[in-house]
Amino acid sequence: MRGLRRLSAACLALALAGCSLFVLTDPYGNRYGDWYNPGADYRYQLATCEQAIDDQKVPNAERKGFMRCCMWRHGVPIGAAEACGAAG
């Protein structure tokens, strides 16, 4: 019984760790990537956009939207690109 619990816990830990390969989350709550478009591929864009926030001194209230649109401008697919000036 104890072995089954350990195995279950190990499987759960592996599954949760595997999710980080598919979804990348920024400090502002935005999520990028999915099963077919792994978020782990966007770490460079995330670092670039975090640096842009610091360089441009973006106010805290605007950082979530700025980050989302910055990621989109760097080629990361996002759900509602219209808010970032994408032509529909």
PDB file with SEQRES, HELIX, SHEET and CRYST1 records, atoms N, CA, C and O in Angstrom:
SEQRES   1 A   88  MET ARG GLY LEU ARG ARG LEU SER ALA ALA CYS LEU ALA          
SEQRES   2 A   88  LEU ALA LEU ALA GLY CYS SER LEU PHE VAL LEU THR ASP          
SEQRES   3 A   88  PRO TYR GLY ASN ARG TYR GLY ASP TRP TYR ASN PRO GLY          
SEQRES   4 A   88  ALA ASP TYR ARG TYR GLN LEU ALA THR CYS GLU GLN ALA          
SEQRES   5 A   88  ILE ASP ASP GLN LYS VAL PRO ASN ALA GLU ARG LYS GLY          
SEQRES   6 A   88  PHE MET ARG CYS CYS MET TRP ARG HIS GLY VAL PRO ILE          
SEQRES   7 A   88  GLY ALA ALA GLU ALA CYS GLY ALA ALA GLY                      
HELIX    1 AA1 ARG A    2  PHE A   22  1                                  21    
HELIX    2 AA2 GLY A   39  TYR A   42  5                                   4    
HELIX    3 AA3 ARG A   43  GLN A   56  1                                  14    
HELIX    4 AA4 ASN A   60  GLU A   62  5                                   3    
HELIX    5 AA5 ARG A   63  ARG A   73  1                                  11    
HELIX    6 AA6 ALA A   81  CYS A   84  5                                   4    
SHEET    1 AA1 2 LEU A  24  THR A  25  0                                        
SHEET    2 AA1 2 ARG A  31  TYR A  32 -1                                        
CRYST1    1.000    1.000    1.000  90.00  90.00  90.00 P 1           1          
ATOM      1  N   MET A   1       0.817  -1.195   0.000  1.00  0.00           N  
ATOM      2  CA  MET A   1       0.000   0.000   0.000  1.00  0.00           C  
ATOM      3  C   MET A   1       0.865   1.265   0.000  1.00  0.00           C  
ATOM      4  O   MET A   1       0.601   2.221  -0.729  1.00  0.00           O  
ATOM      5  N   ARG A   2       1.892   1.241   0.828  1.00  0.00           N  
ATOM      6  CA  ARG A   2       2.781   2.392   0.909  1.00  0.00           C  
ATOM      7  C   ARG A   2       3.533   2.582  -0.412  1.00  0.00           C  
ATOM      8  O   ARG A   2       3.757   3.712  -0.846  1.00  0.00           O  
ATOM      9  N   GLY A   3       3.917   1.487  -1.040  1.00  0.00           N  
ATOM     10  CA  GLY A   3       4.603   1.555  -2.321  1.00  0.00           C  
ATOM     11  C   GLY A   3       3.727   2.152  -3.411  1.00  0.00           C  
ATOM     12  O   GLY A   3       4.210   2.884  -4.274  1.00  0.00           O  
ATOM     13  N   LEU A   4       2.441   1.838  -3.367  1.00  0.00           N  
ATOM     14  CA  LEU A   4       1.496   2.389  -4.347  1.00  0.00           C  
ATOM     15  C   LEU A   4       1.369   3.899  -4.188  1.00  0.00           C  
ATOM     16  O   LEU A   4       1.277   4.626  -5.178  1.00  0.00           O  
ATOM     17  N   ARG A   5       1.364   4.369  -2.948  1.00  0.00           N  
ATOM     18  CA  ARG A   5       1.287   5.815  -2.698  1.00  0.00           C  
ATOM     19  C   ARG A   5       2.535   6.527  -3.219  1.00  0.00           C  
ATOM     20  O   ARG A   5       2.449   7.600  -3.816  1.00  0.00           O  
ATOM     21  N   ARG A   6       3.677   5.921  -2.987  1.00  0.00           N  
ATOM     22  CA  ARG A   6       4.924   6.524  -3.464  1.00  0.00           C  
ATOM     23  C   ARG A   6       4.958   6.565  -4.986  1.00  0.00           C  
ATOM     24  O   ARG A   6       5.388   7.552  -5.582  1.00  0.00           O  
ATOM     25  N   LEU A   7       4.501   5.482  -5.604  1.00  0.00           N  
ATOM     26  CA  LEU A   7       4.453   5.442  -7.063  1.00  0.00           C  
ATOM     27  C   LEU A   7       3.490   6.493  -7.601  1.00  0.00           C  
ATOM     28  O   LEU A   7       3.792   7.167  -8.586  1.00  0.00           O  
ATOM     29  N   SER A   8       2.343   6.633  -6.966  1.00  0.00           N  
ATOM     30  CA  SER A   8       1.368   7.647  -7.387  1.00  0.00           C  
ATOM     31  C   SER A   8       1.942   9.054  -7.241  1.00  0.00           C  
ATOM     32  O   SER A   8       1.773   9.895  -8.124  1.00  0.00           O  
ATOM     33  N   ALA A   9       2.617   9.301  -6.131  1.00  0.00           N  
ATOM     34  CA  ALA A   9       3.216  10.617  -5.903  1.00  0.00           C  
ATOM     35  C   ALA A   9       4.308  10.896  -6.932  1.00  0.00           C  
ATOM     36  O   ALA A   9       4.428  12.016  -7.428  1.00  0.00           O  
ATOM     37  N   ALA A  10       5.100   9.877  -7.252  1.00  0.00           N  
ATOM     38  CA  ALA A  10       6.156  10.054  -8.244  1.00  0.00           C  
ATOM     39  C   ALA A  10       5.576  10.335  -9.625  1.00  0.00           C  
ATOM     40  O   ALA A  10       6.096  11.178 -10.356  1.00  0.00           O  
ATOM     41  N   CYS A  11       4.512   9.639  -9.984  1.00  0.00           N  
ATOM     42  CA  CYS A  11       3.867   9.873 -11.280  1.00  0.00           C  
ATOM     43  C   CYS A  11       3.275  11.274 -11.351  1.00  0.00           C  
ATOM     44  O   CYS A  11       3.370  11.933 -12.387  1.00  0.00           O  
ATOM     45  N   LEU A  12       2.668  11.735 -10.271  1.00  0.00           N  
ATOM     46  CA  LEU A  12       2.100  13.080 -10.230  1.00  0.00           C  
ATOM     47  C   LEU A  12       3.197  14.134 -10.365  1.00  0.00           C  
ATOM     48  O   LEU A  12       3.034  15.116 -11.088  1.00  0.00           O  
ATOM     49  N   ALA A  13       4.307  13.929  -9.671  1.00  0.00           N  
ATOM     50  CA  ALA A  13       5.421  14.879  -9.757  1.00  0.00           C  
ATOM     51  C   ALA A  13       5.982  14.942 -11.170  1.00  0.00           C  
ATOM     52  O   ALA A  13       6.285  16.027 -11.665  1.00  0.00           O  
ATOM     53  N   LEU A  14       6.123  13.803 -11.821  1.00  0.00           N  
ATOM     54  CA  LEU A  14       6.616  13.788 -13.201  1.00  0.00           C  
ATOM     55  C   LEU A  14       5.643  14.476 -14.150  1.00  0.00           C  
ATOM     56  O   LEU A  14       6.057  15.199 -15.056  1.00  0.00           O  
ATOM     57  N   ALA A  15       4.360  14.250 -13.941  1.00  0.00           N  
ATOM     58  CA  ALA A  15       3.359  14.882 -14.805  1.00  0.00           C  
ATOM     59  C   ALA A  15       3.390  16.400 -14.653  1.00  0.00           C  
ATOM     60  O   ALA A  15       3.319  17.125 -15.646  1.00  0.00           O  
ATOM     61  N   LEU A  16       3.494  16.878 -13.430  1.00  0.00           N  
ATOM     62  CA  LEU A  16       3.544  18.327 -13.208  1.00  0.00           C  
ATOM     63  C   LEU A  16       4.828  18.933 -13.756  1.00  0.00           C  
ATOM     64  O   LEU A  16       4.808  20.037 -14.300  1.00  0.00           O  
ATOM     65  N   ALA A  17       5.925  18.234 -13.621  1.00  0.00           N  
ATOM     66  CA  ALA A  17       7.183  18.726 -14.181  1.00  0.00           C  
ATOM     67  C   ALA A  17       7.120  18.748 -15.698  1.00  0.00           C  
ATOM     68  O   ALA A  17       7.671  19.653 -16.325  1.00  0.00           O  
ATOM     69  N   GLY A  18       6.465  17.777 -16.294  1.00  0.00           N  
ATOM     70  CA  GLY A  18       6.311  17.723 -17.743  1.00  0.00           C  
ATOM     71  C   GLY A  18       5.500  18.873 -18.285  1.00  0.00           C  
ATOM     72  O   GLY A  18       5.726  19.311 -19.413  1.00  0.00           O  
ATOM     73  N   CYS A  19       4.553  19.375 -17.499  1.00  0.00           N  
ATOM     74  CA  CYS A  19       3.734  20.504 -17.953  1.00  0.00           C  
ATOM     75  C   CYS A  19       4.581  21.742 -18.209  1.00  0.00           C  
ATOM     76  O   CYS A  19       4.244  22.550 -19.075  1.00  0.00           O  
ATOM     77  N   SER A  20       5.662  21.903 -17.481  1.00  0.00           N  
ATOM     78  CA  SER A  20       6.511  23.078 -17.685  1.00  0.00           C  
ATOM     79  C   SER A  20       7.211  23.046 -19.032  1.00  0.00           C  
ATOM     80  O   SER A  20       7.700  24.078 -19.492  1.00  0.00           O  
ATOM     81  N   LEU A  21       7.271  21.891 -19.674  1.00  0.00           N  
ATOM     82  CA  LEU A  21       7.840  21.812 -21.013  1.00  0.00           C  
ATOM     83  C   LEU A  21       6.880  22.366 -22.058  1.00  0.00           C  
ATOM     84  O   LEU A  21       7.302  22.776 -23.139  1.00  0.00           O  
ATOM     85  N   PHE A  22       5.595  22.379 -21.737  1.00  0.00           N  
ATOM     86  CA  PHE A  22       4.581  22.766 -22.708  1.00  0.00           C  
ATOM     87  C   PHE A  22       4.007  24.158 -22.465  1.00  0.00           C  
ATOM     88  O   PHE A  22       3.538  24.803 -23.402  1.00  0.00           O  
ATOM     89  N   VAL A  23       4.037  24.623 -21.230  1.00  0.00           N  
ATOM     90  CA  VAL A  23       3.466  25.935 -20.920  1.00  0.00           C  
ATOM     91  C   VAL A  23       4.496  26.761 -20.171  1.00  0.00           C  
ATOM     92  O   VAL A  23       5.059  26.318 -19.169  1.00  0.00           O  
ATOM     93  N   LEU A  24       4.735  27.963 -20.666  1.00  0.00           N  
ATOM     94  CA  LEU A  24       5.661  28.900 -20.038  1.00  0.00           C  
ATOM     95  C   LEU A  24       4.822  30.016 -19.423  1.00  0.00           C  
ATOM     96  O   LEU A  24       3.936  30.556 -20.085  1.00  0.00           O  
ATOM     97  N   THR A  25       5.087  30.362 -18.185  1.00  0.00           N  
ATOM     98  CA  THR A  25       4.337  31.406 -17.497  1.00  0.00           C  
ATOM     99  C   THR A  25       5.275  32.551 -17.156  1.00  0.00           C  
ATOM    100  O   THR A  25       6.384  32.331 -16.671  1.00  0.00           O  
ATOM    101  N   ASP A  26       4.822  33.785 -17.412  1.00  0.00           N  
ATOM    102  CA  ASP A  26       5.642  34.936 -17.040  1.00  0.00           C  
ATOM    103  C   ASP A  26       5.261  35.410 -15.639  1.00  0.00           C  
ATOM    104  O   ASP A  26       4.279  34.925 -15.078  1.00  0.00           O  
ATOM    105  N   PRO A  27       6.007  36.335 -15.070  1.00  0.00           N  
ATOM    106  CA  PRO A  27       5.720  36.797 -13.704  1.00  0.00           C  
ATOM    107  C   PRO A  27       4.392  37.535 -13.566  1.00  0.00           C  
ATOM    108  O   PRO A  27       3.956  37.805 -12.446  1.00  0.00           O  
ATOM    109  N   TYR A  28       3.750  37.862 -14.663  1.00  0.00           N  
ATOM    110  CA  TYR A  28       2.523  38.651 -14.625  1.00  0.00           C  
ATOM    111  C   TYR A  28       1.277  37.800 -14.828  1.00  0.00           C  
ATOM    112  O   TYR A  28       0.166  38.330 -14.866  1.00  0.00           O  
ATOM    113  N   GLY A  29       1.447  36.490 -14.958  1.00  0.00           N  
ATOM    114  CA  GLY A  29       0.308  35.591 -15.073  1.00  0.00           C  
ATOM    115  C   GLY A  29      -0.039  35.169 -16.486  1.00  0.00           C  
ATOM    116  O   GLY A  29      -0.956  34.367 -16.666  1.00  0.00           O  
ATOM    117  N   ASN A  30       0.649  35.671 -17.491  1.00  0.00           N  
ATOM    118  CA  ASN A  30       0.407  35.238 -18.870  1.00  0.00           C  
ATOM    119  C   ASN A  30       0.982  33.849 -19.067  1.00  0.00           C  
ATOM    120  O   ASN A  30       1.995  33.497 -18.462  1.00  0.00           O  
ATOM    121  N   ARG A  31       0.334  33.062 -19.914  1.00  0.00           N  
ATOM    122  CA  ARG A  31       0.808  31.709 -20.217  1.00  0.00           C  
ATOM    123  C   ARG A  31       1.003  31.578 -21.719  1.00  0.00           C  
ATOM    124  O   ARG A  31       0.186  32.056 -22.506  1.00  0.00           O  
ATOM    125  N   TYR A  32       2.087  30.931 -22.108  1.00  0.00           N  
ATOM    126  CA  TYR A  32       2.424  30.762 -23.520  1.00  0.00           C  
ATOM    127  C   TYR A  32       2.690  29.291 -23.800  1.00  0.00           C  
ATOM    128  O   TYR A  32       3.316  28.597 -22.999  1.00  0.00           O  
ATOM    129  N   GLY A  33       2.209  28.827 -24.938  1.00  0.00           N  
ATOM    130  CA  GLY A  33       2.465  27.453 -25.357  1.00  0.00           C  
ATOM    131  C   GLY A  33       1.330  26.510 -25.010  1.00  0.00           C  
ATOM    132  O   GLY A  33       0.455  26.825 -24.203  1.00  0.00           O  
ATOM    133  N   ASP A  34       1.366  25.347 -25.639  1.00  0.00           N  
ATOM    134  CA  ASP A  34       0.409  24.279 -25.390  1.00  0.00           C  
ATOM    135  C   ASP A  34       1.041  22.971 -25.845  1.00  0.00           C  
ATOM    136  O   ASP A  34       2.235  22.931 -26.140  1.00  0.00           O  
ATOM    137  N   TRP A  35       0.268  21.921 -25.905  1.00  0.00           N  
ATOM    138  CA  TRP A  35       0.799  20.597 -26.242  1.00  0.00           C  
ATOM    139  C   TRP A  35       1.501  20.591 -27.595  1.00  0.00           C  
ATOM    140  O   TRP A  35       2.547  19.959 -27.741  1.00  0.00           O  
ATOM    141  N   TYR A  36       0.940  21.286 -28.590  1.00  0.00           N  
ATOM    142  CA  TYR A  36       1.489  21.269 -29.949  1.00  0.00           C  
ATOM    143  C   TYR A  36       2.487  22.390 -30.210  1.00  0.00           C  
ATOM    144  O   TYR A  36       3.165  22.394 -31.237  1.00  0.00           O  
ATOM    145  N   ASN A  37       2.576  23.323 -29.301  1.00  0.00           N  
ATOM    146  CA  ASN A  37       3.419  24.492 -29.469  1.00  0.00           C  
ATOM    147  C   ASN A  37       4.124  24.753 -28.139  1.00  0.00           C  
ATOM    148  O   ASN A  37       3.731  25.662 -27.408  1.00  0.00           O  
ATOM    149  N   PRO A  38       5.155  23.977 -27.813  1.00  0.00           N  
ATOM    150  CA  PRO A  38       5.743  24.005 -26.469  1.00  0.00           C  
ATOM    151  C   PRO A  38       6.229  25.380 -26.028  1.00  0.00           C  
ATOM    152  O   PRO A  38       6.967  26.052 -26.748  1.00  0.00           O  
ATOM    153  N   GLY A  39       5.804  25.784 -24.839  1.00  0.00           N  
ATOM    154  CA  GLY A  39       6.194  27.069 -24.288  1.00  0.00           C  
ATOM    155  C   GLY A  39       7.662  27.158 -23.939  1.00  0.00           C  
ATOM    156  O   GLY A  39       8.213  28.257 -23.882  1.00  0.00           O  
ATOM    157  N   ALA A  40       8.310  26.033 -23.705  1.00  0.00           N  
ATOM    158  CA  ALA A  40       9.729  26.045 -23.360  1.00  0.00           C  
ATOM    159  C   ALA A  40      10.575  26.622 -24.498  1.00  0.00           C  
ATOM    160  O   ALA A  40      11.711  27.039 -24.276  1.00  0.00           O  
ATOM    161  N   ASP A  41      10.025  26.647 -25.709  1.00  0.00           N  
ATOM    162  CA  ASP A  41      10.751  27.210 -26.849  1.00  0.00           C  
ATOM    163  C   ASP A  41      10.811  28.740 -26.806  1.00  0.00           C  
ATOM    164  O   ASP A  41      11.520  29.351 -27.606  1.00  0.00           O  
ATOM    165  N   TYR A  42      10.082  29.357 -25.889  1.00  0.00           N  
ATOM    166  CA  TYR A  42       9.954  30.816 -25.863  1.00  0.00           C  
ATOM    167  C   TYR A  42      10.744  31.471 -24.730  1.00  0.00           C  
ATOM    168  O   TYR A  42      10.485  32.628 -24.396  1.00  0.00           O  
ATOM    169  N   ARG A  43      11.678  30.775 -24.147  1.00  0.00           N  
ATOM    170  CA  ARG A  43      12.439  31.347 -23.024  1.00  0.00           C  
ATOM    171  C   ARG A  43      13.262  32.564 -23.461  1.00  0.00           C  
ATOM    172  O   ARG A  43      13.395  33.523 -22.701  1.00  0.00           O  
ATOM    173  N   TYR A  44      13.813  32.532 -24.675  1.00  0.00           N  
ATOM    174  CA  TYR A  44      14.591  33.675 -25.162  1.00  0.00           C  
ATOM    175  C   TYR A  44      13.691  34.915 -25.301  1.00  0.00           C  
ATOM    176  O   TYR A  44      14.073  36.015 -24.900  1.00  0.00           O  
ATOM    177  N   GLN A  45      12.499  34.725 -25.873  1.00  0.00           N  
ATOM    178  CA  GLN A  45      11.578  35.840 -26.033  1.00  0.00           C  
ATOM    179  C   GLN A  45      11.149  36.389 -24.673  1.00  0.00           C  
ATOM    180  O   GLN A  45      11.021  37.601 -24.500  1.00  0.00           O  
ATOM    181  N   LEU A  46      10.931  35.502 -23.718  1.00  0.00           N  
ATOM    182  CA  LEU A  46      10.539  35.934 -22.378  1.00  0.00           C  
ATOM    183  C   LEU A  46      11.635  36.800 -21.757  1.00  0.00           C  
ATOM    184  O   LEU A  46      11.346  37.852 -21.186  1.00  0.00           O  
ATOM    185  N   ALA A  47      12.875  36.367 -21.864  1.00  0.00           N  
ATOM    186  CA  ALA A  47      13.992  37.146 -21.316  1.00  0.00           C  
ATOM    187  C   ALA A  47      14.115  38.492 -22.025  1.00  0.00           C  
ATOM    188  O   ALA A  47      14.374  39.511 -21.385  1.00  0.00           O  
ATOM    189  N   THR A  48      13.932  38.497 -23.342  1.00  0.00           N  
ATOM    190  CA  THR A  48      14.008  39.737 -24.115  1.00  0.00           C  
ATOM    191  C   THR A  48      12.928  40.718 -23.682  1.00  0.00           C  
ATOM    192  O   THR A  48      13.198  41.907 -23.513  1.00  0.00           O  
ATOM    193  N   CYS A  49      11.710  40.226 -23.504  1.00  0.00           N  
ATOM    194  CA  CYS A  49      10.596  41.102 -23.119  1.00  0.00           C  
ATOM    195  C   CYS A  49      10.722  41.574 -21.673  1.00  0.00           C  
ATOM    196  O   CYS A  49      10.341  42.702 -21.360  1.00  0.00           O  
ATOM    197  N   GLU A  50      11.248  40.735 -20.792  1.00  0.00           N  
ATOM    198  CA  GLU A  50      11.481  41.181 -19.414  1.00  0.00           C  
ATOM    199  C   GLU A  50      12.499  42.309 -19.392  1.00  0.00           C  
ATOM    200  O   GLU A  50      12.370  43.252 -18.612  1.00  0.00           O  
ATOM    201  N   GLN A  51      13.506  42.214 -20.243  1.00  0.00           N  
ATOM    202  CA  GLN A  51      14.504  43.283 -20.328  1.00  0.00           C  
ATOM    203  C   GLN A  51      13.874  44.555 -20.897  1.00  0.00           C  
ATOM    204  O   GLN A  51      14.196  45.657 -20.453  1.00  0.00           O  
ATOM    205  N   ALA A  52      12.979  44.409 -21.878  1.00  0.00           N  
ATOM    206  CA  ALA A  52      12.299  45.575 -22.463  1.00  0.00           C  
ATOM    207  C   ALA A  52      11.451  46.295 -21.424  1.00  0.00           C  
ATOM    208  O   ALA A  52      11.370  47.523 -21.435  1.00  0.00           O  
ATOM    209  N   ILE A  53      10.820  45.545 -20.526  1.00  0.00           N  
ATOM    210  CA  ILE A  53      10.025  46.166 -19.457  1.00  0.00           C  
ATOM    211  C   ILE A  53      10.916  47.024 -18.572  1.00  0.00           C  
ATOM    212  O   ILE A  53      10.547  48.138 -18.201  1.00  0.00           O  
ATOM    213  N   ASP A  54      12.084  46.504 -18.238  1.00  0.00           N  
ATOM    214  CA  ASP A  54      13.018  47.281 -17.414  1.00  0.00           C  
ATOM    215  C   ASP A  54      13.566  48.486 -18.170  1.00  0.00           C  
ATOM    216  O   ASP A  54      13.648  49.583 -17.617  1.00  0.00           O  
ATOM    217  N   ASP A  55      13.942  48.285 -19.435  1.00  0.00           N  
ATOM    218  CA  ASP A  55      14.530  49.362 -20.225  1.00  0.00           C  
ATOM    219  C   ASP A  55      13.550  50.509 -20.457  1.00  0.00           C  
ATOM    220  O   ASP A  55      13.936  51.678 -20.423  1.00  0.00           O  
ATOM    221  N   GLN A  56      12.280  50.174 -20.693  1.00  0.00           N  
ATOM    222  CA  GLN A  56      11.275  51.194 -21.002  1.00  0.00           C  
ATOM    223  C   GLN A  56      10.533  51.691 -19.763  1.00  0.00           C  
ATOM    224  O   GLN A  56       9.650  52.543 -19.865  1.00  0.00           O  
ATOM    225  N   LYS A  57      10.893  51.158 -18.591  1.00  0.00           N  
ATOM    226  CA  LYS A  57      10.284  51.569 -17.321  1.00  0.00           C  
ATOM    227  C   LYS A  57       8.746  51.544 -17.401  1.00  0.00           C  
ATOM    228  O   LYS A  57       8.074  52.530 -17.097  1.00  0.00           O  
ATOM    229  N   VAL A  58       8.220  50.395 -17.815  1.00  0.00           N  
ATOM    230  CA  VAL A  58       6.769  50.207 -17.947  1.00  0.00           C  
ATOM    231  C   VAL A  58       6.150  50.205 -16.550  1.00  0.00           C  
ATOM    232  O   VAL A  58       6.624  49.485 -15.671  1.00  0.00           O  
ATOM    233  N   PRO A  59       5.087  51.008 -16.327  1.00  0.00           N  
ATOM    234  CA  PRO A  59       4.423  51.022 -15.014  1.00  0.00           C  
ATOM    235  C   PRO A  59       3.849  49.643 -14.665  1.00  0.00           C  
ATOM    236  O   PRO A  59       3.464  48.882 -15.553  1.00  0.00           O  
ATOM    237  N   ASN A  60       3.798  49.334 -13.388  1.00  0.00           N  
ATOM    238  CA  ASN A  60       3.325  48.027 -12.936  1.00  0.00           C  
ATOM    239  C   ASN A  60       1.949  47.664 -13.480  1.00  0.00           C  
ATOM    240  O   ASN A  60       1.715  46.512 -13.846  1.00  0.00           O  
ATOM    241  N   ALA A  61       1.047  48.620 -13.538  1.00  0.00           N  
ATOM    242  CA  ALA A  61      -0.318  48.340 -13.987  1.00  0.00           C  
ATOM    243  C   ALA A  61      -0.380  47.922 -15.460  1.00  0.00           C  
ATOM    244  O   ALA A  61      -1.344  47.279 -15.873  1.00  0.00           O  
ATOM    245  N   GLU A  62       0.624  48.274 -16.247  1.00  0.00           N  
ATOM    246  CA  GLU A  62       0.622  47.988 -17.678  1.00  0.00           C  
ATOM    247  C   GLU A  62       1.528  46.815 -18.074  1.00  0.00           C  
ATOM    248  O   GLU A  62       1.586  46.451 -19.248  1.00  0.00           O  
ATOM    249  N   ARG A  63       2.218  46.238 -17.126  1.00  0.00           N  
ATOM    250  CA  ARG A  63       3.226  45.225 -17.447  1.00  0.00           C  
ATOM    251  C   ARG A  63       2.649  43.941 -18.032  1.00  0.00           C  
ATOM    252  O   ARG A  63       3.249  43.360 -18.935  1.00  0.00           O  
ATOM    253  N   LYS A  64       1.507  43.489 -17.543  1.00  0.00           N  
ATOM    254  CA  LYS A  64       0.929  42.242 -18.054  1.00  0.00           C  
ATOM    255  C   LYS A  64       0.611  42.367 -19.543  1.00  0.00           C  
ATOM    256  O   LYS A  64       0.982  41.496 -20.330  1.00  0.00           O  
ATOM    257  N   GLY A  65      -0.064  43.429 -19.929  1.00  0.00           N  
ATOM    258  CA  GLY A  65      -0.398  43.650 -21.333  1.00  0.00           C  
ATOM    259  C   GLY A  65       0.828  43.905 -22.186  1.00  0.00           C  
ATOM    260  O   GLY A  65       0.923  43.409 -23.308  1.00  0.00           O  
ATOM    261  N   PHE A  66       1.769  44.677 -21.659  1.00  0.00           N  
ATOM    262  CA  PHE A  66       2.998  44.953 -22.392  1.00  0.00           C  
ATOM    263  C   PHE A  66       3.749  43.658 -22.676  1.00  0.00           C  
ATOM    264  O   PHE A  66       4.221  43.437 -23.791  1.00  0.00           O  
ATOM    265  N   MET A  67       3.857  42.801 -21.657  1.00  0.00           N  
ATOM    266  CA  MET A  67       4.576  41.536 -21.819  1.00  0.00           C  
ATOM    267  C   MET A  67       3.900  40.666 -22.865  1.00  0.00           C  
ATOM    268  O   MET A  67       4.570  40.077 -23.713  1.00  0.00           O  
ATOM    269  N   ARG A  68       2.590  40.584 -22.810  1.00  0.00           N  
ATOM    270  CA  ARG A  68       1.835  39.757 -23.759  1.00  0.00           C  
ATOM    271  C   ARG A  68       2.059  40.241 -25.193  1.00  0.00           C  
ATOM    272  O   ARG A  68       2.309  39.437 -26.091  1.00  0.00           O  
ATOM    273  N   CYS A  69       1.970  41.532 -25.402  1.00  0.00           N  
ATOM    274  CA  CYS A  69       2.145  42.077 -26.749  1.00  0.00           C  
ATOM    275  C   CYS A  69       3.610  42.001 -27.199  1.00  0.00           C  
ATOM    276  O   CYS A  69       3.887  41.798 -28.381  1.00  0.00           O  
ATOM    277  N   CYS A  70       4.530  42.160 -26.272  1.00  0.00           N  
ATOM    278  CA  CYS A  70       5.951  42.023 -26.612  1.00  0.00           C  
ATOM    279  C   CYS A  70       6.236  40.601 -27.072  1.00  0.00           C  
ATOM    280  O   CYS A  70       6.942  40.393 -28.059  1.00  0.00           O  
ATOM    281  N   MET A  71       5.692  39.631 -26.365  1.00  0.00           N  
ATOM    282  CA  MET A  71       5.881  38.231 -26.754  1.00  0.00           C  
ATOM    283  C   MET A  71       5.292  38.000 -28.142  1.00  0.00           C  
ATOM    284  O   MET A  71       5.893  37.306 -28.961  1.00  0.00           O  
ATOM    285  N   TRP A  72       4.140  38.566 -28.408  1.00  0.00           N  
ATOM    286  CA  TRP A  72       3.496  38.423 -29.723  1.00  0.00           C  
ATOM    287  C   TRP A  72       4.377  39.043 -30.815  1.00  0.00           C  
ATOM    288  O   TRP A  72       4.554  38.455 -31.882  1.00  0.00           O  
ATOM    289  N   ARG A  73       4.928  40.234 -30.542  1.00  0.00           N  
ATOM    290  CA  ARG A  73       5.801  40.889 -31.520  1.00  0.00           C  
ATOM    291  C   ARG A  73       7.053  40.069 -31.808  1.00  0.00           C  
ATOM    292  O   ARG A  73       7.649  40.205 -32.877  1.00  0.00           O  
ATOM    293  N   HIS A  74       7.453  39.228 -30.872  1.00  0.00           N  
ATOM    294  CA  HIS A  74       8.634  38.379 -31.053  1.00  0.00           C  
ATOM    295  C   HIS A  74       8.266  36.986 -31.560  1.00  0.00           C  
ATOM    296  O   HIS A  74       9.080  36.065 -31.493  1.00  0.00           O  
ATOM    297  N   GLY A  75       7.050  36.831 -32.065  1.00  0.00           N  
ATOM    298  CA  GLY A  75       6.683  35.587 -32.735  1.00  0.00           C  
ATOM    299  C   GLY A  75       5.995  34.539 -31.896  1.00  0.00           C  
ATOM    300  O   GLY A  75       5.771  33.426 -32.371  1.00  0.00           O  
ATOM    301  N   VAL A  76       5.653  34.859 -30.665  1.00  0.00           N  
ATOM    302  CA  VAL A  76       4.976  33.897 -29.802  1.00  0.00           C  
ATOM    303  C   VAL A  76       3.472  34.010 -30.037  1.00  0.00           C  
ATOM    304  O   VAL A  76       2.917  35.101 -29.899  1.00  0.00           O  
ATOM    305  N   PRO A  77       2.799  32.917 -30.387  1.00  0.00           N  
ATOM    306  CA  PRO A  77       1.351  32.993 -30.600  1.00  0.00           C  
ATOM    307  C   PRO A  77       0.613  33.229 -29.281  1.00  0.00           C  
ATOM    308  O   PRO A  77       0.881  32.573 -28.274  1.00  0.00           O  
ATOM    309  N   ILE A  78      -0.314  34.173 -29.310  1.00  0.00           N  
ATOM    310  CA  ILE A  78      -1.158  34.444 -28.140  1.00  0.00           C  
ATOM    311  C   ILE A  78      -2.604  34.380 -28.585  1.00  0.00           C  
ATOM    312  O   ILE A  78      -2.891  34.478 -29.779  1.00  0.00           O  
ATOM    313  N   GLY A  79      -3.506  34.220 -27.654  1.00  0.00           N  
ATOM    314  CA  GLY A  79      -4.917  34.043 -27.989  1.00  0.00           C  
ATOM    315  C   GLY A  79      -5.567  35.255 -28.616  1.00  0.00           C  
ATOM    316  O   GLY A  79      -6.177  35.130 -29.678  1.00  0.00           O  
ATOM    317  N   ALA A  80      -5.463  36.419 -28.007  1.00  0.00           N  
ATOM    318  CA  ALA A  80      -6.159  37.623 -28.468  1.00  0.00           C  
ATOM    319  C   ALA A  80      -5.158  38.638 -29.004  1.00  0.00           C  
ATOM    320  O   ALA A  80      -4.887  39.644 -28.349  1.00  0.00           O  
ATOM    321  N   ALA A  81      -4.616  38.390 -30.168  1.00  0.00           N  
ATOM    322  CA  ALA A  81      -3.598  39.274 -30.738  1.00  0.00           C  
ATOM    323  C   ALA A  81      -4.172  40.601 -31.204  1.00  0.00           C  
ATOM    324  O   ALA A  81      -3.416  41.546 -31.432  1.00  0.00           O  
ATOM    325  N   GLU A  82      -5.487  40.698 -31.350  1.00  0.00           N  
ATOM    326  CA  GLU A  82      -6.105  41.950 -31.811  1.00  0.00           C  
ATOM    327  C   GLU A  82      -5.782  43.102 -30.848  1.00  0.00           C  
ATOM    328  O   GLU A  82      -5.623  44.245 -31.277  1.00  0.00           O  
ATOM    329  N   ALA A  83      -5.688  42.802 -29.572  1.00  0.00           N  
ATOM    330  CA  ALA A  83      -5.393  43.833 -28.585  1.00  0.00           C  
ATOM    331  C   ALA A  83      -3.990  44.411 -28.774  1.00  0.00           C  
ATOM    332  O   ALA A  83      -3.689  45.490 -28.264  1.00  0.00           O  
ATOM    333  N   CYS A  84      -3.147  43.708 -29.494  1.00  0.00           N  
ATOM    334  CA  CYS A  84      -1.781  44.163 -29.718  1.00  0.00           C  
ATOM    335  C   CYS A  84      -1.610  44.795 -31.095  1.00  0.00           C  
ATOM    336  O   CYS A  84      -0.484  45.070 -31.510  1.00  0.00           O  
ATOM    337  N   GLY A  85      -2.694  45.026 -31.798  1.00  0.00           N  
ATOM    338  CA  GLY A  85      -2.620  45.667 -33.092  1.00  0.00           C  
ATOM    339  C   GLY A  85      -2.529  44.708 -34.248  1.00  0.00           C  
ATOM    340  O   GLY A  85      -2.153  45.114 -35.348  1.00  0.00           O  
ATOM    341  N   ALA A  86      -2.862  43.438 -34.043  1.00  0.00           N  
ATOM    342  CA  ALA A  86      -2.821  42.454 -35.132  1.00  0.00           C  
ATOM    343  C   ALA A  86      -3.994  42.679 -36.066  1.00  0.00           C  
ATOM    344  O   ALA A  86      -5.126  42.871 -35.622  1.00  0.00           O  
ATOM    345  N   ALA A  87      -3.722  42.654 -37.344  1.00  0.00           N  
ATOM    346  CA  ALA A  87      -4.801  42.783 -38.342  1.00  0.00           C  
ATOM    347  C   ALA A  87      -5.522  41.457 -38.444  1.00  0.00           C  
ATOM    348  O   ALA A  87      -4.906  40.418 -38.683  1.00  0.00           O  
ATOM    349  N   GLY A  88      -6.857  41.500 -38.259  1.00  0.00           N  
ATOM    350  CA  GLY A  88      -7.638  40.268 -38.247  1.00  0.00           C  
ATOM    351  C   GLY A  88      -7.919  39.804 -39.588  1.00  0.00           C  
ATOM    352  O   GLY A  88      -8.570  38.774 -39.761  1.00  0.00           O  
TER     353      GLY A  88                                                      
END                                                                             
